Structures are given as C-alpha cells and as structure tokens.
Amino acid sequence: MNPLPCPRCGYPAADERVEHCAYCARVVEPSLGAPKVGTRADLLAGGQAFLRGLYFLGRTGGTKRWLVPPILATTTLFVATTYWLVTFVAGWVEALRADGAAELVFTPQWLADALEAVLKSATMWWLVSLGGHVVALAVGFLVALWAFSIVYEAACGPFLDVVHARIERAWFGADPRASWDASRGEVGAKAWVVRNLATVWTSVKASLLAALVLLLAFPLQFVPLVGGLLFAVCAGFATAVSLLDIPFSRREWSLAQRLRFVREHGGAVIAFGLVAGLVFVVPFIGPLVCVPAASVGGAWLVCRLDKKGLRSLDRALAPH
C-alpha cells in the first residue's frame, strides 16, 4: 500500500488527519491553490493544463537544456529514415523505368506496343515519380508521428524527470520527490541508477500506450480530406495522456490510484489531451513542444485537481 497522497501535491502526507503534507504546506505557485472539485473545474483545468505546462517550461530556468539530447537523437533518427525513404523511392522509379518495357508480355501486339509507348513517355515517368514521392511523403508523415510521439517520448523520460524536479522546486520551494527519497534513505549512486531505470521504464510504458492508440487510430488515415489531421490529433492526444504517467510515477501511485484519478477527472483528462492533440498537428515544431509541455502540464493538472478520493481508496485497502 502506498502512503496517503497529499490532496494538493499528491506526494505522501504524514497521516490522514492533516490537510496537506510538509512539502506544500506553504505552496509557492499561486495557480495551484486549493484542489478544485466539480465537472466545470475539471474541464477548465484540463483545458489550460497544456498552456500552463508550456508557460512553466519557458519560465523556469535550467529546464530547456535537458530537452536538447532527446530532440537531437529523435531528429537524427527521423532525418535518416526520411532520407532512406526518399532514396528508396527514387531508386525504385529508376529501376522501373529501366526494366518496365522489357517485362511487357501482352497479346495482341498492338496492346504491347501501346503500353511500351506510354512507358517511354516523359510525362508518364514524371507522374510515376510524383506519385512515388507523394507516397513517400505520406509514409514520412507516419514516420514523423511515430518518431515524435513514441521514440521522442521514450527518450525524454529521464530528462523530463529532471525538468519536473526543477519546476516542482519552483512550485513548492523544494523538490518533494528529493525530500521524500532523502527521508527514506534513498540517496547515492545506487538510488540514482534505480530511479533512472524506473523512469526509463515508465517512459517506455507510456510510449507503448501511445503506439497502441496510433495503431487503433490508423484507419482514420483513409477518411477523405481530414483523415491525416484526425490521425495526428489522436497521436497528440495519446501522447499527452500517456505522459500523465510521469507525474504518477514520481509520486509512486499504485495502478488503482492512477485509474481512480483518471476516472474521477475524466473530463479534465480528455480536455487536456484534445488541446495537446491540436498543438501536435503543427509540423515538426508541434511534437517537439508537445511532449515536454504536456508532461509539465500533466504535473500541474495532477496537483491542481482534488485527490481526496485516492486517500479514501488507500484507507479502504489498508489491512484491518
């Protein structure tokens, strides 16, 4: 059983009789305030959470540089994959152009002659080349969504943990997670390695969830005109919601606690995901901004919303 989560910050409170834990008895960040309750408060908090995350990310010093390594790694992977894809299409078109006429086996002869004339036409090969590169562009779009909603999210995990620590220090005057670890004696190199491995695993799980949603949403690609946009929104939505696992894991909430929070604040989670999804559709910049901003916005949302239900859940699970 996990310690009782504080109704404000979500980290363990000393006991069930106190309203807030020692980490946030005098919260520094005024936007957190008292936890909000109700459907209207949920929707309002969820709708602004992404922008709040973007604001805190931009305002808090010492956070942006931690995003450079995963951005470089993911961008390099994306560029290399796209280059290979374009080169493959160009080679395929040239091979088809060189060998296409030789493979014609049609009767009557006039049909073979007509097809050969078409294959030797410059206009025909311009259209084939254009079609091949359109296909490559469409596949490249899918590669970009895959790279920046799955690979980038997984690579960002340990770096985002540092970002959250710095931002929560600004919110509460101290990093609650570091204070909690120190109180349990979890300090030193071994604790640091274990903590980062846990963070990587959290990011991998979040990425797998995003990948599953992308797979389920793939048929949207075939919706005329708006299919690609809808698919990108789904990718951003899945990425944002799965990133809630980072603040959940920093607080070591159990699966029951996480599901309880999402169920109680479903409106906030949906609004949060939709806003992030709309930002995600902006080419290249959208995904790069979406992952860190959504992770910080998710932490703000976790702190902003009421968590008293999680405390009653822990009491219900306590041994008698």
N, C-alpha and C positions, 0 to 999 in steps of 0.2 A: 504494500500500500504506500502511495506517495504521501508526503506531508501535505497538510491542508494548504491549498493555494490561497494567497492573499487576494481579496476581491479586486484590488487595484492593479498590482503589477503581475500577479499570477505566480510569483515565486513563493516558497513555503513560508507561511506565517508561523509565529511561535506556538499559538494554540488557537482554538476556535472561539475564544472569548474576545480577542482583540479584533478591531475592525480592519487594521492594516498592519503589515509587517514592519520591521525596523528599517527595511530598505527604502520604503516610500512613505514613512510617517509624515515627512515634510517634502512632498514632491516638488521638484524644481520647475518642470514643464507645465504651464497652466492649461494647455489644451487637453491634458489627461483628466484633470479634475476628478470628480466623483464618478464612479462607474454608472453608465446610463442604462435604463431599463425601458423596454417597450418597442413595438414594431417601428414606430416613427423614428425613435432614437437609433435603432439598428440600421435602418435604411440611410439615415443621414450620416452616421459614422462610416458605413460601408462605402457610400458614395464619395466621401472625401479622403478615405484612407490612403489611396494611391498618391494623391496630390500631397498629402501630409508626408508620406514617405519620401517623395521627391524633394520636398522642402527641407526636411531634416537631413537628407543625404547631402544636399547642396550647402546647407548652413554649417554642418558640423565639420570641424577641421580634422585632418588626418584620416579621412574615410575614403576619398576618391582614389588615392594611390593604391589601395588594396584591390581595386577592381581592374587595374591595368593588366596583371598577369592572365586572369581568365579571359579578358577581352582579346588580348593578343593571341592566346592559344586557340580560341574559338574562331577568330577571324582568319588565322592562318589555315586552319582546317577547312573553313568554308571556301577560301580563295583557291586552295589546292584542289578541292573537289570540283569546284566550278570550272577551273582551268582544264582539268582532266575531261570533264563532261563536254566542253566546247571542242576540245581537240578530238575527242572520240567521234562527235557528230561530223566534224569536217572530214576526218579520215573515212568515215562510213560513206559520206556523199561522194567522195572521190573514187572510192572502190566501186561503188555502184555505177558511177559514170563510166569507169574503165571497163567493167565486166558485164554491164547490163545488156548491151546489144548482143554480146557473144552467147548469152544464155537463152536467147529467144528461140523457141521451138514451137511454131504455130503453123497451122494449116487453116485455110488456104494461104498461099504465098503472099497475096496482096495484104493480108492482115499482118503478117510478119514484117513486110516492107513498111507498112504504115506505122507500126509501133517503133520500128528502127528509126524512122524519120523523126518521130516525136522524141525519142530518147536522145537524138543528136541535136535537138533544138536547144539553143542557148536559153530561151525563155523557160523551157521545161526544167532545166537544171537550176536556173535561178529560183524557180518556185520550189523545187525539191530542197535546195539549200535553205531557203527561207523557212519552209515547213520544218526542216530538221532543227533549225535554231530556235524556232518557236517552241518546239517540243523540249529542247534543251533548257529554254528559259523557264518553262513550266516546271520541269524537274528541278531546276536550280532554285525556284521558289520553294518547293517542298524541302530541298536540302537546307535552305536558309532557315525555314521553320524548325526543321529537325535540329540543326546546329545550335540555334539560339534559344530554343525552348527546352531542349533536352541536354545537349552537351554543355552548353554555357551554364545552365542551371546546376549541373553536377559539378562542374569545375569551380563554380563560385562558392560552394559550400563553406570551406574553411575560411575563406577571405570574408564572406558575409558574417561569419561568427565574430570576427574582429570588428567589423563595421557595427554590428549590433552592440557589442560591448562598449564601444566609444559613444554611440548615440544614447544608450541607456545610462551611461555615466553622466551625460549631459541632462537627461531627464530627471534622474534621481539623486544626483550629486555623487554617486558611486555606482560601480557596476554590480548589480545584485548577484549575478552569477558568480563573479570572482569572490565576493564576500561569502556566498553560500559554500563554494568549494573550500575556501580557507577555513570556515567553521567546521568542515568535515575532515580537515587534514588532507585534502586532495590538492597538493601543491608539488612542484618539482617537475623534472623532465618526464618521468613515467606518467604522471597525471596529465601532462600536456599532450603526450602522444596518444593516450587513451581517449582524451577529449576530442582531439582532431580526427581520430579514426571514427569515432561516433558521429562527428559532424559530417564526414565524407559519406558515411553510410546513410545518414539522414537525407543528404542531397541526392544520392543515388535512388533512394526510395521515392523521393519527390519527382525525380526525372522519369522513373518508370511509370508513375501515375500519369504524368503529362503525356508520355508516349502512348499509354493505353487510350487516353481520351483522344489523342490525334488519330489513332487507328480507327476508333469508333466513328470519328467525325469525317473520315476520309471520303465517304460518299457525297458529302457536301460539295466536293470539287466538281461534281458533274451537274450541279444546279446552274442553269444558264445565267450569264452576266454577273451574278453576285456570289457564285459558289466559292471562288477564291477568297473573297472578302470574309464570307461567313466562316470558312475554314480557319483563316488567320485569327478571327475573333475568338473562335473556340480554342486555338492554340494559346492565345494570350490569357484567356480565362483559366484554362487548365494550369498554365504556368503560375499564375498569381495564386490560385487556391492551393496548389501543391506547396508553394513557398511558405504557407502558414506553418508547415511542419518545422521550420527553423525556430521560430519563437516557441512553438510547442516543445521542441526537444531541448531548448535552452532551459526550460522550466521543468523538464523531465516529467511531463504529464503522461499518464497511462493512456492506452488506447481508449478506454472507457471515458476518460476525461476529455480527450480530443473530440470524440464523437458526440459527447454531451454538449460541448461548446458549439460545435458546428450545427447541431440540431436546434439548440436554443436560439442561435443567432443566424439562422439560415438566410434571412433577408439581407443581413449585413454582408455575409459571405458572397452572396450572388451579386449584390451591387458592387462590391469590391472587385470581383472577377470581371464583371462587364466593363467597368471603367478601364481596368488594365488591358482587357482584350481590345478595346478601341485604340489604345495607345500602341499596342503591339503591331497593328497593321501598317504603321509607318515604316517604310522600307529601311532596313539596316539599323537606323537610329532607334526605332521603336523597341525592338527586342533588347538592344544593349541597355536602354534606360529602364525597360520594364522589369527585368529580373531584380536588380538591386533596389529600385524604388518600391516594387511590390513587396519585397521581403521586409523592408523597413516599415512600409505602410501596414503590413500584416502584424508586425510587432506593436505598432501604435494601436491597431484595432483590438488586439488581444488585451492590451492594457486599458483601453477605453471602455470596453463592454463589461457588463456585470458577470462575475464568476462565482457568485454565491451558490449557484446550483452545483458547482464542482465540489464545494466544501460539504454540502449535504450528501453528495454522492460518496465522498470519502468516508463520512460518518456511517453511511449505510453499509459500506463494505468493511468497516472496522470489525475485528473479532470481538465477540461478547464474552 
